[in-house]
Amino acid sequence: MKKAITIIILTCLFLLLGTLVFVKYEENASIKLVEKTIQEAQEINANSFMGMEYLEFAGL
């Protein structure tokens, strides 16, 4: 009985850890996308006056 409870607890912990890693990965991907969008807007802004409009269009 103790062995079954231990296996259940370890399985739950493993699933929780997997979920946390996935959420952090998705969060990191989202941050990188925002950084890339800002960088593109800065490049556009350096060449023209469209940079701010690009940021507004991107919702930033």
N, C-alpha and C positions, 0 to 999 in steps of 0.2 A: 504493500500500500504506500509506504514512504517513497519507494522508487517511482511509482506512477505520479505521485504529487510532485516529486523533484523534476521529472521529465516535463510535466505540464508547466511548471514554473519556468524552467529553462526555455521551453518553446515560446512562452509568452514574452520573456525577456528578449529572446532572439528576434521575434516579430517586432517588438517595440524598437529595438536598436535599428533594425532594417528600415522601419518607417522614419525614424529620426534622420538616418543617413540620406534617405530619398528626399525628404523635405529640405534638408540643407543643400543637397545637390541642385534641386529645383530653384531654391532661393538664390544660390550662387549663379546659376545660369541666367536668372532674371536680372541680377545686378550687372552681369557682364553685358547683357543686351542694352541696358540703360546706359552704361558707360560707352558702349560703341555708338549709340545714337547721339550722345552728347559730343563725342569726338567728331562724328560726321558733321554735326551742326557747327562746331568750332571751325572745321576746315572750310565749310561753306561760308561761314561768317568772315573768315579771313579773306575770301575772294570776292564776296559780294554782301549785299544787305539782306540776303535771304535767310541768314542763319537763325534769327529770332523767329521768323515765320516757320521755319522748319521745326524748331523746338516746340512752338505752339501747336503745330500740326501733329507732332509726336505725342503731345499731351504732357510735356515736361515743363 
